[in-house]
Every structure is written in structure tokens, then in C-alpha cells.
Amino acid sequence: MKDYFRKDYEKGLWSMESITLIYMLFTTLLIAYYWQGLADPTGMLVTRFVMLGAMAAAYGLYRLYPCRALRIVRVFPPLLGLIFWYPETYDFCSQLPYLDHVFAQIDQTLFGCQPALVFNQIVTSTFWSEAFNMGYYAYYYMMGATLIFYLLCRYREADRAGFIFLASFFLFYVIYEFLPVAGPQYYFKAVGTEAAETGVFPAVGYYFQTHTEMLMPEIKGIFSQLVLGAQEVGERPTAAFPSSHVGMSTVTMLLAWQTKNKWLFWLMMPLYLLLCCATVYIQAHYLIDSICGFFAAVLFFWLTSQMYDLIHSRRMANSKL
């Protein structure tokens, strides 16, 4: 632990800080474009100034006493920013007509039913309900555990892991901002489960601009209550396709695999499998969302890895000049 408090100045921004600034600039341009249609564009800009202030304060603290521990502190504002950027995907995508009828029809064509309805009807036991909800709720803890492991035990690889993690998240968010899909828990509430069961999927257009009601699940235990509580606080009719729960948990598992720590990877594996099933079971996603979330994660992991390695190699070459 002494190494973390020994003076050790490193030039430049964390890659997590850089990619966050780029995403903030991109979404600021979206705010300007959609200004008239947004509920609170001024508040969205204020959020960006607060984030810039938090990042600057963390950087200033590090400059006062440059050490590894305070450099790690600098990663927290970008990570906490995900809490604010996710609801904004709803503000942006709700400016466009929703496409749930397309994705519900894809599920119907591929599987002959609505898996988000059938799965929940077939598996009714409290045990499996709680197991799936536990996996879904573990999403945040899996990501946090993996990033903390890198920061404390794989510090030299933490910058790369953080870039892959945040850049992948932002790629999902960019898709959500231009591809409005609310997911079964919102769409089936809007059109009625009877229509969905009979294969009738009407287009709802801009309905979710003014309606955010979702199907209320049956509470069977503590984990289903925790998931519902989290959804009531932070969920919006957005971000259904592709599933970021499947996608980012897959990115997390790939990062965990690269630590070469078998305990970290295999302890999270059961939770990961339960989480992937839960996305459909709790009706947060169409099955096609979850399938595509997995493949998108593999693509994003490869793409962001290549991006980081290219940027890092150029940075190293420039530092030698």
C-alpha cells in the first residue's frame, strides 16, 4: 500500500477522463440540436459543468500531492457520470418515433412467441424469480468489483481497462440516443399484453414522450423488490436494443478474464448467466435485444481495445521524440 501514497507524478489525463470529455462534447451538440424539444436542456448543461468541476477538482487534488491513490480518485467522477448520462438517452431518443413494434415482431418471427411473456409465465417459482433478480441486481457490483480489482491489483493495466469499459458504455449510449426502443415492460403496458400474446404490435410513435408507465412485476422476495426499486428510481423507456445489461456484463467478464485471476472470473460467472436470463425474465428486453447485446459487447470490446492500443502506441512514440 505504500506505493499508493508515494509521490509519483504522471502526466496527462486518464483515458477514462479523455473519453468522458469526448462523450460530453458529443451530447452537448445533441442538446443544442434538440433544444426546443427537451424538457430541461439548461439542467442538462448544468450537469456537464458540475461534471467538469468534479473532474477538475479531482485533478487539482492530485496535482497538490501526486500519488497513485489520488490518481485513482480521478476515475470516480467519470464513473459516477454514467448515472447521469443514462437517463439522458431517454431525453434524446424520445425525440424520435419508437420502434418497439419492429423488435417485438422480430421476436415473434424468430421464436413464434414473445419470450419476455412466455419465460415469466413458465418459470413461476419464487426460487428462480429471486435467482434471476439477484443476477440482474448484481450487475453494478460485478462491474465495480472488476474495476476496483484493476485499480488495486492490476494498476498498470487499469487505464486500458477503464478506457475499454467506459468507451463500450458510451457506444451503447450512442446507439440508444438514435434507436428508440423502450422494451417489453413499457411497450406491453402501452399496447396491452393481450395484443402482444396474439401477435399484434401497433406502432406507438412518440407515445413514450409523455408516458413512462411500465408493467409492475409480481414481488416474490427481497431481490425482486430491490430490482423494482432500482427501476423506479432510474429506469426510463429507453436503451432496450441492444441490451447493455448483457453487453456491459459481457465486457466486464472479458476484462475479468484478462486479469488472469480465476477466482474473480469464476465467482462472477453464475451471476453473469443469471443476469443474461433475467433481462428477458423481468421483461426489460426482447430476446433479440439480449442476443445482440452479447455480440455487440464482443465487437465493442475488440474495437475499444484496438482504439486504446493505437492511441497508447502513438502517445509512447510521441513521448520519445
C-alpha positions in Angstrom: 0.0 0.0 0.0 3.0 2.3 0.5 3.3 2.6 -3.3 -0.2 4.2 -3.5 0.8 7.1 -1.3 4.4 7.6 -2.5 4.8 10.7 -4.7 4.5 9.6 -8.3 3.5 12.2 -10.9 2.2 11.0 -14.2 1.5 13.5 -17.0 -1.7 13.7 -18.9 -5.3 12.6 -18.4 -6.6 9.1 -17.6 -8.0 7.6 -20.8 -11.3 7.4 -18.9 -11.2 11.2 -18.4 -10.5 11.8 -22.1 -13.3 9.6 -23.4 -15.7 11.2 -20.9 -14.9 14.6 -22.2 -15.4 13.5 -25.8 -18.8 12.0 -24.9 -19.8 15.1 -23.0 -18.9 17.3 -26.1 -20.9 15.0 -28.4 -24.0 15.0 -26.2 -23.7 18.8 -25.7 -24.1 19.1 -29.5 -27.2 16.9 -29.3 -28.6 19.2 -26.6 -28.1 22.2 -28.9 -29.8 20.3 -31.8 -32.8 19.1 -29.8 -33.0 22.2 -27.5 -36.6 23.1 -28.3 -37.9 19.5 -27.7 -36.0 18.8 -24.5 -37.7 19.1 -21.1 -34.8 20.7 -19.3 -31.9 21.4 -21.7 -30.5 24.0 -19.3 -30.3 21.4 -16.5 -28.5 19.0 -18.8 -25.9 21.7 -19.5 -25.6 22.4 -15.7 -24.9 18.7 -15.2 -21.9 19.0 -17.6 -20.5 22.0 -15.8 -20.8 20.1 -12.5 -19.0 17.1 -14.0 -16.3 19.3 -15.4 -15.9 20.8 -11.9 -15.7 17.4 -10.2 -13.1 16.2 -12.7 -11.1 19.4 -12.3 -11.3 19.2 -8.5 -10.0 15.6 -8.6 -7.2 16.5 -10.9 -6.3 19.6 -8.8 -6.2 17.4 -5.7 -3.8 15.0 -7.5 -1.6 17.9 -8.6 -1.3 19.1 -4.9 0.0 15.7 -3.9 0.7 13.5 -6.9 0.5 9.9 -5.9 -1.2 6.7 -7.1 -4.0 6.9 -4.6 -5.1 10.3 -5.7 -4.8 9.4 -9.3 -7.3 6.6 -8.7 -9.6 9.2 -7.1 -9.8 10.9 -10.5 -11.6 7.9 -12.0 -14.7 8.3 -9.8 -16.3 11.4 -11.5 -16.3 9.7 -14.9 -17.7 6.5 -13.5 -20.4 8.3 -11.5 -21.2 10.3 -14.6 -22.8 7.1 -16.0 -25.7 7.7 -13.5 -26.5 11.0 -15.3 -25.8 10.0 -18.9 -28.1 7.0 -18.9 -31.4 9.0 -18.2 -30.3 11.4 -20.9 -30.5 8.7 -23.6 -34.3 8.9 -23.0 -34.3 12.6 -23.4 -32.6 12.2 -26.8 -34.3 9.1 -28.2 -37.8 10.2 -27.2 -37.5 13.0 -29.9 -37.9 10.2 -32.4 -40.7 7.6 -33.0 -40.3 4.4 -31.0 -39.6 1.2 -32.8 -40.8 -1.4 -30.3 -43.3 -2.8 -32.8 -40.3 -3.8 -35.1 -38.4 -5.6 -32.4 -41.5 -7.3 -30.9 -42.2 -8.6 -34.4 -38.6 -9.8 -34.8 -39.0 -11.9 -31.6 -42.4 -13.2 -32.9 -40.9 -14.2 -36.2 -37.8 -15.8 -34.8 -39.3 -17.6 -31.8 -43.0 -17.9 -32.6 -44.0 -16.1 -29.4 -42.9 -13.3 -27.1 -40.2 -14.8 -24.9 -40.5 -11.9 -22.5 -44.0 -13.0 -21.7 -43.6 -16.8 -22.0 -40.5 -17.1 -19.9 -42.1 -15.3 -17.0 -45.2 -17.5 -17.3 -43.3 -20.8 -17.5 -40.9 -20.1 -14.6 -43.1 -19.1 -11.7 -41.2 -20.4 -8.7 -40.0 -17.9 -6.1 -36.6 -19.6 -6.1 -35.9 -18.9 -9.8 -37.5 -15.5 -9.6 -35.2 -14.5 -6.8 -32.2 -16.1 -8.5 -32.8 -14.1 -11.8 -33.4 -10.9 -9.9 -30.3 -11.4 -7.8 -28.3 -11.8 -11.0 -29.8 -8.7 -12.5 -29.1 -6.6 -9.4 -25.6 -7.9 -9.2 -24.8 -6.0 -12.5 -23.5 -3.0 -10.7 -21.4 -5.0 -8.2 -19.8 -7.1 -10.9 -18.7 -4.0 -12.8 -17.5 -2.3 -9.6 -15.6 -5.3 -8.3 -13.8 -5.8 -11.6 -12.7 -2.1 -11.9 -11.6 -2.0 -8.2 -9.6 -5.2 -8.8 -7.8 -3.5 -11.7 -7.1 -0.3 -9.7 -5.8 -2.1 -6.6 -4.2 -5.3 -8.1 -3.5 -4.5 -11.8 -2.8 -0.8 -11.6 -0.6 -0.7 -14.7 -3.4 -2.2 -16.8 -6.2 -0.1 -15.1 -6.0 2.8 -17.7 -6.6 0.3 -20.5 -9.4 -1.5 -18.7 -11.1 1.8 -17.7 -11.0 3.0 -21.3 -12.5 -0.2 -22.7 -15.2 -0.1 -20.0 -16.3 3.5 -20.5 -15.8 3.6 -24.2 -18.0 0.5 -24.6 -20.7 2.1 -22.3 -20.7 5.2 -24.4 -21.0 3.2 -27.7 -24.1 1.6 -26.2 -25.4 5.0 -25.2 -24.9 6.5 -28.6 -27.0 3.7 -30.1 -29.8 4.3 -27.6 -29.8 8.0 -28.5 -30.7 7.3 -32.1 -32.6 4.0 -31.8 -35.6 4.4 -29.6 -36.7 1.1 -28.2 -38.5 1.1 -24.8 -38.6 -2.7 -24.1 -41.4 -5.1 -23.3 -42.1 -3.8 -19.8 -43.1 -0.4 -21.3 -44.4 -1.5 -24.7 -46.6 -4.3 -23.5 -48.0 -1.9 -20.9 -48.8 0.6 -23.6 -50.5 -1.8 -26.1 -51.7 -4.5 -23.7 -50.3 -7.9 -23.0 -53.3 -9.4 -24.8 -52.3 -7.8 -28.1 -48.7 -9.0 -27.6 -49.9 -12.5 -26.9 -51.9 -12.6 -30.1 -49.1 -11.1 -32.2 -50.5 -7.7 -32.7 -47.8 -5.0 -32.5 -49.0 -1.5 -33.3 -46.6 1.4 -33.7 -46.8 3.8 -30.8 -44.8 6.7 -32.4 -44.0 9.4 -29.8 -46.2 7.8 -27.1 -43.3 7.4 -24.6 -42.5 11.1 -24.7 -45.4 11.6 -22.3 -46.0 8.1 -20.9 -43.4 6.2 -18.7 -45.6 3.6 -17.0 -44.3 0.1 -17.0 -45.7 -3.4 -16.2 -45.5 -4.0 -12.5 -43.8 -7.3 -11.7 -45.0 -9.7 -9.0 -42.8 -9.2 -5.9 -41.7 -12.6 -4.7 -38.8 -11.7 -2.4 -36.1 -9.2 -1.5 -34.2 -9.2 -4.8 -37.3 -8.7 -6.9 -38.1 -5.8 -4.6 -34.6 -4.4 -5.0 -34.7 -4.6 -8.8 -38.1 -2.9 -8.8 -36.8 -0.1 -6.5 -33.8 0.5 -8.8 -36.1 0.6 -11.9 -38.5 3.0 -10.3 -35.6 5.4 -9.5 -33.5 5.2 -12.6 -35.3 3.3 -15.4 -36.7 5.1 -18.5 -38.4 4.0 -21.7 -35.0 3.7 -23.4 -31.9 1.5 -24.0 -33.7 -1.7 -24.9 -31.7 -2.6 -28.0 -29.1 -3.9 -27.7 -29.2 -4.9 -24.1 -26.5 -3.0 -22.2 -27.0 -5.3 -19.2 -26.0 -8.3 -21.2 -23.5 -6.2 -23.2 -21.6 -4.5 -20.3 -21.7 -7.6 -18.1 -20.1 -9.4 -21.0 -17.4 -6.6 -21.3 -16.9 -6.9 -17.6 -16.4 -10.7 -17.8 -13.9 -10.3 -20.6 -12.0 -7.7 -18.5 -12.1 -10.1 -15.6 -10.7 -12.9 -17.8 -7.8 -10.7 -18.8 -6.8 -10.2 -15.2 -5.8 -13.9 -15.2 -7.4 -14.1 -11.7 -9.5 -17.3 -11.9 -11.4 -16.5 -8.7 -12.7 -13.2 -9.9 -13.9 -14.6 -13.2 -15.5 -17.8 -12.0 -17.1 -16.3 -8.9 -18.9 -13.9 -11.2 -19.9 -16.5 -13.9 -23.1 -17.8 -12.2 -24.3 -14.2 -11.6 -23.5 -13.3 -15.2 -25.6 -16.3 -16.5 -28.4 -15.4 -14.2 -28.2 -11.8 -15.3 -28.4 -12.7 -19.0 -31.5 -14.8 -18.4 -33.1 -12.1 -16.2 -33.1 -9.4 -18.9 -35.9 -11.3 -20.6 -37.4 -12.8 -17.5 -38.2 -9.5 -15.9 -39.4 -8.2 -19.3 -36.7 -5.5 -19.5 -35.7 -6.7 -23.0 -36.9 -8.6 -26.0 -34.8 -11.8 -26.5 -33.3 -10.3 -29.7 -32.0 -7.4 -27.5 -30.1 -9.7 -25.2 -28.7 -11.8 -28.0 -27.5 -8.8 -29.9 -26.2 -7.3 -26.6 -23.8 -10.2 -26.3 -22.4 -9.9 -29.9 -22.3 -6.1 -29.6 -20.2 -6.5 -26.4 -17.7 -8.7 -28.1 -17.4 -6.2 -31.0 -17.1 -3.2 -28.7 -14.5 -4.9 -26.6 -12.4 -5.7 -29.6 -12.9 -2.2 -31.1 -12.1 -0.3 -27.9 -9.1 -2.5 -27.2 -7.8 -1.6 -30.7 -8.5 2.0 -30.2 -6.7 2.1 -26.9 -3.6 0.3 -28.2 -3.4 2.6 -31.2 -3.7 5.7 -29.1 -1.3 4.4 -26.5 1.3 3.4 -29.0 1.2 6.9 -30.7 1.4 8.5 -27.3 4.5 6.5 -26.4 6.1 7.3 -29.8 5.5 11.0 -29.3 7.0 10.9 -25.8 10.2 9.6 -27.2 10.6 12.4 -29.7 
